[in-house]
Amino acid sequence: MMSPAKKRRTLYGAILGAISGTALFAVLYMVWDPNLFYAAFIPIASALGAGQMYMMREE
């Protein structure tokens, strides 16, 4: 079971990852080929952000 602080940090990491994934999607969609395949970066970046915060050492 996760502590409330770790759960909050993991959620914030997922949210920030989703924001950066959305920005990457928007840039790639507008600059390169308008392809909806780039939308796959949103959940991937969100999972990477959450995973990074989950693996951090608790203080």
PyMOL Python script that loads the backbone (N, CA, C, O; Angstrom):
from pymol import cmd

cmd.read_pdbstr("""\
ATOM      1  N   MET A   1       0.840  -1.173   0.000  1.00  0.00           N
ATOM      2  CA  MET A   1       0.000   0.000   0.000  1.00  0.00           C
ATOM      3  C   MET A   1       0.891   1.245   0.000  1.00  0.00           C
ATOM      4  O   MET A   1       1.909   1.299   0.690  1.00  0.00           O
ATOM      5  N   MET A   2       0.492   2.222  -0.775  1.00  0.00           N
ATOM      6  CA  MET A   2       1.278   3.450  -0.886  1.00  0.00           C
ATOM      7  C   MET A   2       0.843   4.450   0.175  1.00  0.00           C
ATOM      8  O   MET A   2      -0.315   4.492   0.590  1.00  0.00           O
ATOM      9  N   SER A   3       1.803   5.242   0.591  1.00  0.00           N
ATOM     10  CA  SER A   3       1.472   6.319   1.513  1.00  0.00           C
ATOM     11  C   SER A   3       0.739   7.417   0.741  1.00  0.00           C
ATOM     12  O   SER A   3       0.863   7.499  -0.481  1.00  0.00           O
ATOM     13  N   PRO A   4      -0.019   8.256   1.440  1.00  0.00           N
ATOM     14  CA  PRO A   4      -0.741   9.324   0.743  1.00  0.00           C
ATOM     15  C   PRO A   4       0.190  10.276  -0.013  1.00  0.00           C
ATOM     16  O   PRO A   4      -0.156  10.760  -1.091  1.00  0.00           O
ATOM     17  N   ALA A   5       1.368  10.542   0.551  1.00  0.00           N
ATOM     18  CA  ALA A   5       2.302  11.453  -0.132  1.00  0.00           C
ATOM     19  C   ALA A   5       2.821  10.840  -1.416  1.00  0.00           C
ATOM     20  O   ALA A   5       2.929  11.525  -2.432  1.00  0.00           O
ATOM     21  N   LYS A   6       3.143   9.559  -1.382  1.00  0.00           N
ATOM     22  CA  LYS A   6       3.643   8.893  -2.593  1.00  0.00           C
ATOM     23  C   LYS A   6       2.534   8.784  -3.635  1.00  0.00           C
ATOM     24  O   LYS A   6       2.789   8.938  -4.829  1.00  0.00           O
ATOM     25  N   LYS A   7       1.316   8.522  -3.196  1.00  0.00           N
ATOM     26  CA  LYS A   7       0.190   8.440  -4.122  1.00  0.00           C
ATOM     27  C   LYS A   7      -0.046   9.786  -4.804  1.00  0.00           C
ATOM     28  O   LYS A   7      -0.330   9.838  -6.000  1.00  0.00           O
ATOM     29  N   ARG A   8       0.070  10.870  -4.043  1.00  0.00           N
ATOM     30  CA  ARG A   8      -0.122  12.212  -4.598  1.00  0.00           C
ATOM     31  C   ARG A   8       0.975  12.555  -5.605  1.00  0.00           C
ATOM     32  O   ARG A   8       0.699  13.103  -6.672  1.00  0.00           O
ATOM     33  N   ARG A   9       2.232  12.223  -5.254  1.00  0.00           N
ATOM     34  CA  ARG A   9       3.344  12.489  -6.181  1.00  0.00           C
ATOM     35  C   ARG A   9       3.212  11.671  -7.454  1.00  0.00           C
ATOM     36  O   ARG A   9       3.519  12.162  -8.541  1.00  0.00           O
ATOM     37  N   THR A  10       2.757  10.423  -7.333  1.00  0.00           N
ATOM     38  CA  THR A  10       2.569   9.583  -8.507  1.00  0.00           C
ATOM     39  C   THR A  10       1.469  10.151  -9.404  1.00  0.00           C
ATOM     40  O   THR A  10       1.600  10.146 -10.628  1.00  0.00           O
ATOM     41  N   LEU A  11       0.405  10.633  -8.807  1.00  0.00           N
ATOM     42  CA  LEU A  11      -0.672  11.252  -9.577  1.00  0.00           C
ATOM     43  C   LEU A  11      -0.180  12.517 -10.280  1.00  0.00           C
ATOM     44  O   LEU A  11      -0.499  12.747 -11.446  1.00  0.00           O
ATOM     45  N   TYR A  12       0.590  13.330  -9.575  1.00  0.00           N
ATOM     46  CA  TYR A  12       1.134  14.541 -10.194  1.00  0.00           C
ATOM     47  C   TYR A  12       2.077  14.196 -11.336  1.00  0.00           C
ATOM     48  O   TYR A  12       2.085  14.886 -12.355  1.00  0.00           O
ATOM     49  N   GLY A  13       2.864  13.151 -11.187  1.00  0.00           N
ATOM     50  CA  GLY A  13       3.743  12.708 -12.267  1.00  0.00           C
ATOM     51  C   GLY A  13       2.950  12.264 -13.483  1.00  0.00           C
ATOM     52  O   GLY A  13       3.333  12.556 -14.617  1.00  0.00           O
ATOM     53  N   ALA A  14       1.845  11.560 -13.256  1.00  0.00           N
ATOM     54  CA  ALA A  14       0.996  11.124 -14.366  1.00  0.00           C
ATOM     55  C   ALA A  14       0.358  12.324 -15.071  1.00  0.00           C
ATOM     56  O   ALA A  14       0.259  12.350 -16.298  1.00  0.00           O
ATOM     57  N   ILE A  15      -0.067  13.301 -14.298  1.00  0.00           N
ATOM     58  CA  ILE A  15      -0.693  14.490 -14.889  1.00  0.00           C
ATOM     59  C   ILE A  15       0.324  15.293 -15.700  1.00  0.00           C
ATOM     60  O   ILE A  15       0.036  15.724 -16.817  1.00  0.00           O
ATOM     61  N   LEU A  16       1.515  15.489 -15.133  1.00  0.00           N
ATOM     62  CA  LEU A  16       2.551  16.223 -15.871  1.00  0.00           C
ATOM     63  C   LEU A  16       3.007  15.460 -17.104  1.00  0.00           C
ATOM     64  O   LEU A  16       3.307  16.067 -18.132  1.00  0.00           O
ATOM     65  N   GLY A  17       3.063  14.147 -17.014  1.00  0.00           N
ATOM     66  CA  GLY A  17       3.391  13.340 -18.181  1.00  0.00           C
ATOM     67  C   GLY A  17       2.332  13.459 -19.273  1.00  0.00           C
ATOM     68  O   GLY A  17       2.661  13.528 -20.458  1.00  0.00           O
ATOM     69  N   ALA A  18       1.069  13.484 -18.875  1.00  0.00           N
ATOM     70  CA  ALA A  18      -0.006  13.640 -19.856  1.00  0.00           C
ATOM     71  C   ALA A  18       0.051  15.012 -20.515  1.00  0.00           C
ATOM     72  O   ALA A  18      -0.223  15.142 -21.708  1.00  0.00           O
ATOM     73  N   ILE A  19       0.401  16.027 -19.749  1.00  0.00           N
ATOM     74  CA  ILE A  19       0.522  17.376 -20.320  1.00  0.00           C
ATOM     75  C   ILE A  19       1.667  17.428 -21.320  1.00  0.00           C
ATOM     76  O   ILE A  19       1.519  17.988 -22.406  1.00  0.00           O
ATOM     77  N   SER A  20       2.807  16.846 -20.960  1.00  0.00           N
ATOM     78  CA  SER A  20       3.938  16.867 -21.894  1.00  0.00           C
ATOM     79  C   SER A  20       3.663  15.980 -23.108  1.00  0.00           C
ATOM     80  O   SER A  20       4.090  16.308 -24.215  1.00  0.00           O
ATOM     81  N   GLY A  21       2.965  14.875 -22.920  1.00  0.00           N
ATOM     82  CA  GLY A  21       2.576  14.036 -24.056  1.00  0.00           C
ATOM     83  C   GLY A  21       1.620  14.748 -25.002  1.00  0.00           C
ATOM     84  O   GLY A  21       1.703  14.585 -26.220  1.00  0.00           O
ATOM     85  N   THR A  22       0.716  15.534 -24.437  1.00  0.00           N
ATOM     86  CA  THR A  22      -0.207  16.313 -25.254  1.00  0.00           C
ATOM     87  C   THR A  22       0.541  17.386 -26.038  1.00  0.00           C
ATOM     88  O   THR A  22       0.241  17.629 -27.207  1.00  0.00           O
ATOM     89  N   ALA A  23       1.509  18.023 -25.400  1.00  0.00           N
ATOM     90  CA  ALA A  23       2.309  19.026 -26.101  1.00  0.00           C
ATOM     91  C   ALA A  23       3.112  18.386 -27.227  1.00  0.00           C
ATOM     92  O   ALA A  23       3.200  18.945 -28.320  1.00  0.00           O
ATOM     93  N   LEU A  24       3.694  17.224 -26.970  1.00  0.00           N
ATOM     94  CA  LEU A  24       4.445  16.519 -28.012  1.00  0.00           C
ATOM     95  C   LEU A  24       3.526  16.121 -29.159  1.00  0.00           C
ATOM     96  O   LEU A  24       3.902  16.250 -30.323  1.00  0.00           O
ATOM     97  N   PHE A  25       2.338  15.643 -28.848  1.00  0.00           N
ATOM     98  CA  PHE A  25       1.359  15.296 -29.875  1.00  0.00           C
ATOM     99  C   PHE A  25       1.008  16.509 -30.734  1.00  0.00           C
ATOM    100  O   PHE A  25       0.965  16.415 -31.961  1.00  0.00           O
ATOM    101  N   ALA A  26       0.762  17.637 -30.091  1.00  0.00           N
ATOM    102  CA  ALA A  26       0.376  18.837 -30.827  1.00  0.00           C
ATOM    103  C   ALA A  26       1.501  19.308 -31.750  1.00  0.00           C
ATOM    104  O   ALA A  26       1.256  19.685 -32.896  1.00  0.00           O
ATOM    105  N   VAL A  27       2.729  19.284 -31.244  1.00  0.00           N
ATOM    106  CA  VAL A  27       3.866  19.737 -32.064  1.00  0.00           C
ATOM    107  C   VAL A  27       4.076  18.803 -33.248  1.00  0.00           C
ATOM    108  O   VAL A  27       4.225  19.263 -34.380  1.00  0.00           O
ATOM    109  N   LEU A  28       4.089  17.505 -32.999  1.00  0.00           N
ATOM    110  CA  LEU A  28       4.299  16.559 -34.094  1.00  0.00           C
ATOM    111  C   LEU A  28       3.152  16.605 -35.099  1.00  0.00           C
ATOM    112  O   LEU A  28       3.381  16.493 -36.304  1.00  0.00           O
ATOM    113  N   TYR A  29       1.939  16.766 -34.624  1.00  0.00           N
ATOM    114  CA  TYR A  29       0.771  16.806 -35.510  1.00  0.00           C
ATOM    115  C   TYR A  29       0.807  18.034 -36.412  1.00  0.00           C
ATOM    116  O   TYR A  29       0.459  17.958 -37.590  1.00  0.00           O
ATOM    117  N   MET A  30       1.232  19.170 -35.849  1.00  0.00           N
ATOM    118  CA  MET A  30       1.233  20.409 -36.635  1.00  0.00           C
ATOM    119  C   MET A  30       2.470  20.549 -37.518  1.00  0.00           C
ATOM    120  O   MET A  30       2.376  21.073 -38.628  1.00  0.00           O
ATOM    121  N   VAL A  31       3.623  20.091 -37.045  1.00  0.00           N
ATOM    122  CA  VAL A  31       4.862  20.305 -37.772  1.00  0.00           C
ATOM    123  C   VAL A  31       5.063  19.249 -38.854  1.00  0.00           C
ATOM    124  O   VAL A  31       5.387  19.580 -39.995  1.00  0.00           O
ATOM    125  N   TRP A  32       4.873  17.985 -38.501  1.00  0.00           N
ATOM    126  CA  TRP A  32       5.090  16.926 -39.462  1.00  0.00           C
ATOM    127  C   TRP A  32       3.776  16.556 -40.124  1.00  0.00           C
ATOM    128  O   TRP A  32       3.003  17.435 -40.504  1.00  0.00           O
ATOM    129  N   ASP A  33       3.527  15.311 -40.259  1.00  0.00           N
ATOM    130  CA  ASP A  33       2.334  14.802 -40.934  1.00  0.00           C
ATOM    131  C   ASP A  33       1.146  14.806 -39.970  1.00  0.00           C
ATOM    132  O   ASP A  33       1.273  14.312 -38.850  1.00  0.00           O
ATOM    133  N   PRO A  34      -0.003  15.350 -40.375  1.00  0.00           N
ATOM    134  CA  PRO A  34      -1.184  15.281 -39.494  1.00  0.00           C
ATOM    135  C   PRO A  34      -1.676  13.830 -39.382  1.00  0.00           C
ATOM    136  O   PRO A  34      -2.479  13.364 -40.190  1.00  0.00           O
ATOM    137  N   ASN A  35      -1.183  13.153 -38.384  1.00  0.00           N
ATOM    138  CA  ASN A  35      -1.478  11.742 -38.192  1.00  0.00           C
ATOM    139  C   ASN A  35      -1.905  11.531 -36.738  1.00  0.00           C
ATOM    140  O   ASN A  35      -1.229  11.990 -35.818  1.00  0.00           O
ATOM    141  N   LEU A  36      -3.011  10.846 -36.538  1.00  0.00           N
ATOM    142  CA  LEU A  36      -3.508  10.630 -35.180  1.00  0.00           C
ATOM    143  C   LEU A  36      -2.720   9.569 -34.429  1.00  0.00           C
ATOM    144  O   LEU A  36      -2.958   9.343 -33.243  1.00  0.00           O
ATOM    145  N   PHE A  37      -1.782   8.915 -35.109  1.00  0.00           N
ATOM    146  CA  PHE A  37      -0.923   7.938 -34.444  1.00  0.00           C
ATOM    147  C   PHE A  37      -0.102   8.594 -33.341  1.00  0.00           C
ATOM    148  O   PHE A  37       0.259   7.939 -32.363  1.00  0.00           O
ATOM    149  N   TYR A  38       0.195   9.881 -33.490  1.00  0.00           N
ATOM    150  CA  TYR A  38       0.981  10.596 -32.485  1.00  0.00           C
ATOM    151  C   TYR A  38       0.244  10.717 -31.159  1.00  0.00           C
ATOM    152  O   TYR A  38       0.866  11.020 -30.141  1.00  0.00           O
ATOM    153  N   ALA A  39      -1.046  10.490 -31.146  1.00  0.00           N
ATOM    154  CA  ALA A  39      -1.815  10.549 -29.901  1.00  0.00           C
ATOM    155  C   ALA A  39      -1.404   9.440 -28.939  1.00  0.00           C
ATOM    156  O   ALA A  39      -1.734   9.496 -27.754  1.00  0.00           O
ATOM    157  N   ALA A  40      -0.696   8.442 -29.431  1.00  0.00           N
ATOM    158  CA  ALA A  40      -0.208   7.368 -28.564  1.00  0.00           C
ATOM    159  C   ALA A  40       0.826   7.886 -27.572  1.00  0.00           C
ATOM    160  O   ALA A  40       1.069   7.243 -26.551  1.00  0.00           O
ATOM    161  N   PHE A  41       1.435   9.028 -27.848  1.00  0.00           N
ATOM    162  CA  PHE A  41       2.420   9.585 -26.936  1.00  0.00           C
ATOM    163  C   PHE A  41       1.797  10.084 -25.637  1.00  0.00           C
ATOM    164  O   PHE A  41       2.498  10.198 -24.631  1.00  0.00           O
ATOM    165  N   ILE A  42       0.517  10.380 -25.630  1.00  0.00           N
ATOM    166  CA  ILE A  42      -0.127  10.918 -24.425  1.00  0.00           C
ATOM    167  C   ILE A  42      -0.147   9.880 -23.294  1.00  0.00           C
ATOM    168  O   ILE A  42       0.355  10.174 -22.209  1.00  0.00           O
ATOM    169  N   PRO A  43      -0.705   8.679 -23.502  1.00  0.00           N
ATOM    170  CA  PRO A  43      -0.691   7.720 -22.384  1.00  0.00           C
ATOM    171  C   PRO A  43       0.706   7.174 -22.087  1.00  0.00           C
ATOM    172  O   PRO A  43       0.998   6.817 -20.945  1.00  0.00           O
ATOM    173  N   ILE A  44       1.572   7.105 -23.102  1.00  0.00           N
ATOM    174  CA  ILE A  44       2.933   6.622 -22.867  1.00  0.00           C
ATOM    175  C   ILE A  44       3.675   7.594 -21.953  1.00  0.00           C
ATOM    176  O   ILE A  44       4.316   7.174 -20.991  1.00  0.00           O
ATOM    177  N   ALA A  45       3.591   8.891 -22.249  1.00  0.00           N
ATOM    178  CA  ALA A  45       4.263   9.887 -21.417  1.00  0.00           C
ATOM    179  C   ALA A  45       3.658   9.931 -20.017  1.00  0.00           C
ATOM    180  O   ALA A  45       4.373  10.139 -19.037  1.00  0.00           O
ATOM    181  N   SER A  46       2.351   9.736 -19.920  1.00  0.00           N
ATOM    182  CA  SER A  46       1.700   9.719 -18.612  1.00  0.00           C
ATOM    183  C   SER A  46       2.194   8.533 -17.776  1.00  0.00           C
ATOM    184  O   SER A  46       2.467   8.685 -16.586  1.00  0.00           O
ATOM    185  N   ALA A  47       2.307   7.372 -18.389  1.00  0.00           N
ATOM    186  CA  ALA A  47       2.801   6.193 -17.678  1.00  0.00           C
ATOM    187  C   ALA A  47       4.261   6.366 -17.267  1.00  0.00           C
ATOM    188  O   ALA A  47       4.655   5.942 -16.180  1.00  0.00           O
ATOM    189  N   LEU A  48       5.058   6.982 -18.126  1.00  0.00           N
ATOM    190  CA  LEU A  48       6.459   7.213 -17.786  1.00  0.00           C
ATOM    191  C   LEU A  48       6.598   8.188 -16.619  1.00  0.00           C
ATOM    192  O   LEU A  48       7.441   7.995 -15.743  1.00  0.00           O
ATOM    193  N   GLY A  49       5.775   9.231 -16.607  1.00  0.00           N
ATOM    194  CA  GLY A  49       5.815  10.194 -15.502  1.00  0.00           C
ATOM    195  C   GLY A  49       5.381   9.572 -14.195  1.00  0.00           C
ATOM    196  O   GLY A  49       5.992   9.812 -13.154  1.00  0.00           O
ATOM    197  N   ALA A  50       4.327   8.771 -14.243  1.00  0.00           N
ATOM    198  CA  ALA A  50       3.855   8.107 -13.020  1.00  0.00           C
ATOM    199  C   ALA A  50       4.869   7.084 -12.538  1.00  0.00           C
ATOM    200  O   ALA A  50       5.113   6.968 -11.337  1.00  0.00           O
ATOM    201  N   GLY A  51       5.456   6.349 -13.456  1.00  0.00           N
ATOM    202  CA  GLY A  51       6.440   5.344 -13.081  1.00  0.00           C
ATOM    203  C   GLY A  51       7.683   5.948 -12.454  1.00  0.00           C
ATOM    204  O   GLY A  51       8.247   5.403 -11.504  1.00  0.00           O
ATOM    205  N   GLN A  52       8.098   7.073 -12.995  1.00  0.00           N
ATOM    206  CA  GLN A  52       9.274   7.729 -12.440  1.00  0.00           C
ATOM    207  C   GLN A  52       9.011   8.200 -11.009  1.00  0.00           C
ATOM    208  O   GLN A  52       9.869   8.047 -10.140  1.00  0.00           O
ATOM    209  N   MET A  53       7.854   8.759 -10.764  1.00  0.00           N
ATOM    210  CA  MET A  53       7.529   9.217  -9.420  1.00  0.00           C
ATOM    211  C   MET A  53       7.293   8.042  -8.478  1.00  0.00           C
ATOM    212  O   MET A  53       7.606   8.135  -7.291  1.00  0.00           O
ATOM    213  N   TYR A  54       6.752   6.947  -8.984  1.00  0.00           N
ATOM    214  CA  TYR A  54       6.515   5.775  -8.147  1.00  0.00           C
ATOM    215  C   TYR A  54       7.833   5.145  -7.687  1.00  0.00           C
ATOM    216  O   TYR A  54       7.929   4.659  -6.560  1.00  0.00           O
ATOM    217  N   MET A  55       8.830   5.154  -8.544  1.00  0.00           N
ATOM    218  CA  MET A  55      10.104   4.512  -8.224  1.00  0.00           C
ATOM    219  C   MET A  55      11.017   5.395  -7.359  1.00  0.00           C
ATOM    220  O   MET A  55      12.044   4.920  -6.875  1.00  0.00           O
ATOM    221  N   MET A  56      10.660   6.662  -7.159  1.00  0.00           N
ATOM    222  CA  MET A  56      11.477   7.534  -6.320  1.00  0.00           C
ATOM    223  C   MET A  56      11.458   7.061  -4.870  1.00  0.00           C
ATOM    224  O   MET A  56      10.476   6.485  -4.401  1.00  0.00           O
ATOM    225  N   ARG A  57      12.532   7.308  -4.190  1.00  0.00           N
ATOM    226  CA  ARG A  57      12.648   6.930  -2.790  1.00  0.00           C
ATOM    227  C   ARG A  57      11.769   7.835  -1.938  1.00  0.00           C
ATOM    228  O   ARG A  57      11.699   9.042  -2.170  1.00  0.00           O
ATOM    229  N   GLU A  58      11.104   7.250  -0.958  1.00  0.00           N
ATOM    230  CA  GLU A  58      10.275   8.057  -0.053  1.00  0.00           C
ATOM    231  C   GLU A  58      11.148   8.810   0.936  1.00  0.00           C
ATOM    232  O   GLU A  58      12.189   8.311   1.363  1.00  0.00           O
ATOM    233  N   GLU A  59      10.731   9.987   1.289  1.00  0.00           N
ATOM    234  CA  GLU A  59      11.507  10.822   2.218  1.00  0.00           C
ATOM    235  C   GLU A  59      11.039  10.653   3.629  1.00  0.00           C
ATOM    236  O   GLU A  59      11.581  11.280   4.539  1.00  0.00           O
TER     237      GLU A  59
END
""", "prot")
cmd.dss("prot")
cmd.show_as("cartoon", "prot")
cmd.util.cbc("prot")
cmd.orient("prot")
